[in-house]
Amino acid sequence: MGIAGDGRCGLCAERYPKCSVALCAARYAARVNDPVCLADFESRAEARLPGDVWDFIAGGSGAEITLAANRTALDAVALLPRVLSSAGVVDTSCQLLKSEASLPVVTAPMAYQRLVHPDGELALAAAARDTGIPFVASTYSSVPIEELAEVGGTVWFQVYWLHQRSLVDGLITRAEESGCKALMVTVDVPVLGRRLRDLRNDFRLPAGVVAANLPAALHTQEILVPAALTWPDVEWIRDRTTLPVVVKGILDPRDALRAVSAGADAVVVSNHGGRQLDGAAASVAALPAVVEAVGARSEVLLDSGIRSGTDVLRALALGASGVLVGRPLLWGLAVDGAEGAARVLTLLKAELHDALTLAGCLSPAAARTLAVL
């Protein structure tokens, strides 16, 4: 279909140039064909979102070397499946920080989700609840933590260290009173990485999208920058709460050990999805050394680049307790709100079930015994 004689698009009836035929055709195709894997959501989401918003969620820092490396490194992990080794029903469920989960997956903490859908974090929290996995609410959520906790399910709260300790103290109190089951402290953002796509687009938050957990006086049209964090601050958080504490943003095993000594119950091996130091190691490449360093003293989760059930299996085989999934959930959210995000998680669970079956493993715990090349 193309532009009709009266200048209107044959798909949406808008007049050119308000309608771009290629863009409209992509949107039409997204409605016709149901996604069968997580990657199918990516092009659909890009077709729906404004270019600057798409770049904000899809882009990395610098030349995006680390962003690309996350996928390259995951694809290089070759599994050695076991055969004739098990009989029974495969069960994808597990415990993550004593929270029950239907699969070893947690939603990554992602800011300003109302950029991609009007329901924002409310929709993703509902999808996580319905799928049975923990939802991690960001300090920079565009929906307050109290409203997200009311959705139900298991909610963790991600903490950025802010310029006033009293603000951090208040956020922790609100998370505790809302019934959050864990705190996740992000430690790899002393400053924001230099994200060239956002600089070229002169990206600004649109009206109505704010850091809803923070006082109104701090709501600006700029992306807020957290304050620098130190290990004594992490220790203060550990002493401040009885909730499990997760330290996110670890690549060096020495830092993993320091996090454990500071009281971390879990560490997340992460390069922030390639959005901080460009040239940093791929997260999955750093995972085995961190697992070896901390041993049984801490759970280890993997973040950055997870795109399939096979990727989850790879992380488990390398010693992770589970993974964080980020961008694919934003793709699903952009395509169809809570239903789109739930579809992403449903596909991921089905893929993991198949991957475990084909690898000869009845559970995520069994997958940790697999050998890799």
N, C-alpha and C positions, 0 to 999 in steps of 0.2 A: 504494500500500500504506500502511496505517496501523497503529494500535494494535489488536491482537486482543482478544477478549473476556477473555482471561486477563491482559491488561496488557502483553503482549509485542509488540515491534515485528515487523512482517511481513517486514522485510528482514534484521535481524541477530539477532532473537530475544531481545534484551535487554529488560528491563522498563523502562518509563517511570518516573522521568525520566532514568535512566541513559542511555537512548537518546533523542536528540532526532530526531524524525521528519524534519525538514527537513535536519539535518546528515547523517543516514544516507542519505537519498535522494540528496544531493549526492555522497556517496561511491559510491553504487551507480551513478549516472550516469557518474562518472569511470571506472569499470571497464568500462562498456558501450561508450563511444564513444572511439575512438582520437583523440588530438590531431592536428590538421592544421596548427597554427601555434603559435608560442611562447605566445601569449595563452591558448590552451586549457589550458596547464599551470597558470595562475595560480589559477583557481577550484578546480581539483583539489587543489593544494597547500594552499590556505586551508582546504579541507574536512578535510584530514588533520591539520593542525597545531593545537596548543593556541593559544588566542587571543593570549596574551602573546608566544609565539614568533613567530606570524605578524606581529604588530605590530612586533616587533624587526627582522625582515628587510624588511618592507614599508614601514615608516614613514620619515619624514624629520624634520628639525628644525623647531622653531617651528610656524608655521601651514602648513608644507609647501608654501610658494609656489615655492621653487626645485625641489622634487621634481616638481611639476606642470609647471613651466616647461620642464624637460628634454624632456618629451614634446611640449608645444606648439611648441617651437622646432624640434624635428626634423620634425614634421608640416608645418611651414611651409616647409621646404626643397624647392623644386620643381625637379626635374631636367629638362634638355633632352636627351632621347635622340637619338642619331644613327641615321640610317637608310641602308641600302644602302652602309654604310661598311666592312664587314668580312665576311670569309668564313673559316670554320675552326671549330675546336673551342674552346669556352670552357674556360679553365683557371682555377680559383679559387685556385691555390696561389701562394705568395709567400715572401719571406724577411722575417723580423722580427728585427732585431738579429743578423743572420747565422744565426738559427735557422730551419730549414725549417718551413713551416706549410702545411697543406692549404687554408687560407683565412685571410684577414687578420684573425684573431680570436685573442685571448688571454683566458684566464679572469681575471676581476678577482680580486684578493686579498680573500678574505672570511673573517672570523674564525669560530671556533666552529661549524664545519659539522655537528658531531655533534648540534647542536640540532635539525636537521631530519631526520637519518637516522643510525642507529647506525654506519654505515661512514664517515660524514662525508667528510673530505678524501680518504681512500683511494678512495672511489667516484668523486669528481669527477676526481681525478688519472687514474684508469683510463679514464674517459670521454674526457678530453682526449688521453691517449695513443692510444686507439683511433681517435679522429677525426683525430689528427695536428696538434694545435695546442699551444702552450706552456701549461702549467699554472703559475699563480703561487701559491706557498704563503705564507700570512700568518705574520708573527711570532706572531700569536695563533691559529694553527691548533690545533685540538683533537687533531691527530696530529703526532708529531715529524717534523722535516724528513727524518731518515734513513729512516724508514719510507715517506715519500712518494717519495723518490728511488728506492727499491727497486721502486716500481711500474713505473718505466721511462718512456719518453717524454722530452720536453723540459720541464725544471722550472726556473722562476725563483723567486727568494726575495725576498719583500717585507720591508723593514726599517722598523720603527718605532724612533725614537731613544728609548732607555730612560734611566732616571735614572743608571745607571752605564755609562760608556763600555766598561768591561771586558765587560759583558753583550753589548753590540753587537758588540764585537770577537769574542767567542766565537761569536755567531750567524753572523757572516760566515765565520769559519773552518769552522764546521759546514756551511754552505751550499757553500763551495768544496770541502770534502772529500767531500761527498755528490754532487758532480758537477753542481751547478746551473750554468746557462748565463748567468745575468744576475742583477743585484740591482736591485730596484725600491724606491726610497726614498720613502715617503709624507711629504709636507711640509705638509699642510693641517690638521693636528690638534694645534695648541698646547694645546687643551683639547677635550673632547668637545662636540659641538653639543648644544643643549638639546632633547632628543627627548621631546616631550610624551607620546607614547603610552607610552613606557617608564616615564616618571615616574608617569603615571596607573595603570599596571599594577604599579608597584613591582617592576619586572622584576629578577630574579636568575637567575644561571646555575644550572641544576639540578646536583645531585651527579653527578660523573663527567664533566662537561664543563669542561675546564680549558685554560689556555694551555700546551699540552704541550711547547712549545719552551723554556719558562722553568723555572728551578729550582723544585723543589717548594715551597720556602718562599714563593714568590710566587703559588702557586695559592690563590686566594680565591674566595668566592662572588660577588665583585663584578667588574664588567667593568673590566679594567685600563686605566689612562690613561697614554699615553706622555708622555715629557718633551718640553719645548719644544726645537725644532730650530733651528739657525742655519746660515747659508751656510758659515761655516768648518767646521761639522760635516759638511756635504755634501762639502766639499773634502777633509776627512779620510777620508771613506769612499772617495772617488775615488782618493786616494793609497794607501789601505789594500789595495785589491784590483785584480787585473788583469781582472776580469769587467766586461762592459758595465754601465754604471750608468744606470738610468731614474729620472727624477724625476717623481713623480706628485702631482697636486694643483695644477696651474698653470692660471690663468685670465688673468692680466695678461701681455701680451707682454713687459713689462719684466722680469718674473720669469722668463719663458722664456729671455730673453737671459742673465740672471744664472745660470740653471741651466747653460746651454751654456758660459759662461765658467768655471763651477765644474767642468767636465769631463763633463757629462751626455752620454751617447750618444743618449738619447731623452728626450722629455718627454711626459707624459700630461696632456692638457687635461681637467680633472675638477673637479667641485664635490662629490665624494664621494657621488654619487648623491643629492644634496639632503639629506645628513645632517649637514652642518657649518653654514656661515653661511646662514641662511634669508634670501632676498633677493639672494643671489649670482646672477650671470648663469648662464643655461643654458650647459652646456658647449659645445654645438654652435654657439651664438652667438659664443662666444669663440674658436672654432677658427681661422677664417680669419686673424685678426690675429696669432695665434701662429705659424701656418704662414708668413706673410709675414715675420715678425720673424726667425725662425731660419733660413729658407731651407734650403740644403742642409747646414747644419752639424749638424743633428740630425734624427733621425726624430721624428715627431709622431703620437701615438696619441690616440684620443678615448674617453672613459669617461663613463658616466652616461646612462641612458635608452634604450640600444640594445635594440630588441625585434623586429627583423626583418632579413631580408637587404636590404630596401630601405634601412633605416637604415644598414647597413654601406656600401652604395653611396653614400648621401648623404655619409657621412664621407669616403669616398675622393674623391668629386668636390670636396669642400671642401679637399682637400690632405692628409688624414691618410694615414699608412702603414697603419693598421689600427685596430681598436677593442678595447676591453675589454668583456666581457659578464659581468654579475653576477647580479642577482636571478633572471632566467629559469633559470639553472643551478641555483639553490637550489630553484626550483619543481620542476624535473625531478628533482632529488635527493630531494626530499620525496615525490614521487609514486612513484618506482620506483628509488631508489638509482642505481647506476652506469648501469643501462639507461635510466632516465628522463633523466639528464643527457646521455647519449649521444644519445638521441632528440632532445633540444633542439638539440644541435649538428648532428645530421644534417639536421633541418628547416632550420636556419639556413643550412647549406651549400647545400641545394637551393634555398632562396629566393634566395640570393646568385647562384647559377648562373643562375636564371631572370631575375633583375634585370639582370645583366650582359648576358645575351643580348638582352633587350628594349631595353637602352640602347645596343646596338651596340658593346659592348666585349668583347674576347676575354680580358681579364685584369684583375686589380686595378690594375695600373699604367696600363692604358688608361683606366680609370675616372677617373683623376686629370685627364684632359683634358676631361671633361664640363663643360658650362656649367650653372649653376644660377641660379634666380631667387630 
